[in-house]
Amino acid sequence: VGTEEERARARKYVKLVMAQRVGPVRLDDIEQHADLSIVDVPAEAVSFVTGKQGAFLRFVEEDFGTLLFFIDFSKANKR
């Protein structure tokens, strides 16, 4: 079901979600991920954004129909 492009994006999203379960998600070349929005969260705001046991992240995902997770990425590739 879906176009090849949609299936490829779905596979990528599943890999990203699975990766966060075992450690930090890493993206080295942000420019090749035009379908993702990346927001720099200051270290002092991480606990607020996450919420108790990730509750706020899950709330935003549910309310807006999106996937949210923290990633490690090269500052040189930041957009």
BELWO-V417140 format. One record per backbone hydrogen bond with DSSP energy under -0.5 kcal/mol. NH is the residue of the N-H (numbers start at 0). CO is the residue of the C=O. If there is no record, write none. Layout:
<<NH & CO> <NH & CO>>
This chain:
<<6 & 2> <7 & 3> <8 & 4> <9 & 5> <10 & 6> <11 & 7> <12 & 8> <13 & 9> <14 & 10> <15 & 11> <16 & 12> <17 & 13> <18 & 14> <19 & 15> <20 & 16> <20 & 17> <21 & 18> <22 & 18> <24 & 69> <26 & 71> <29 & 27> <31 & 28> <32 & 29> <35 & 32> <37 & 35> <38 & 36> <40 & 38> <41 & 39> <44 & 41> <45 & 41> <45 & 42> <48 & 44> <49 & 45> <50 & 46> <53 & 50> <54 & 51> <55 & 49> <56 & 49> <57 & 53> <58 & 54> <59 & 55> <60 & 56> <61 & 57> <62 & 58> <63 & 59> <64 & 60> <65 & 60> <71 & 24> <73 & 26> <76 & 73> <77 & 74>>
